[in-house]
Amino acid sequence: MSATKKRTITIRLKKSTISCPPDQRATVVGLGLRRREHSRTLENTPSVRGMIKKVLHLVEVVSETR
């Protein structure tokens, strides 16, 4: 068997969620981001991509592995 590499994506919260609608705030929490400049490495799936697209104005995609 061959080892399969998981595709990952690293995102960073670059803006605060203070003045955001509740659904966008919940999306940021769902991504696992807690405070400004906090970053997370997540598995690159369509659901994570959709969450990032919803709050793209608040987050920054730092790196992506294929």
DAWO-V894330 format. One record per helix or strand of 3 or more residues. SS is the DSSP state (H for helix, E for strand). FROM is the first residue (numbers start at 1). LEN is the number of residues. If there is no record, write none. Layout:
ss={SS	SS}
from={FROM	FROM}
len={LEN	LEN}
This chain:
ss={E	H	E	H	E}
from={8	22	39	46	59}
len={6	9	5	9	6}
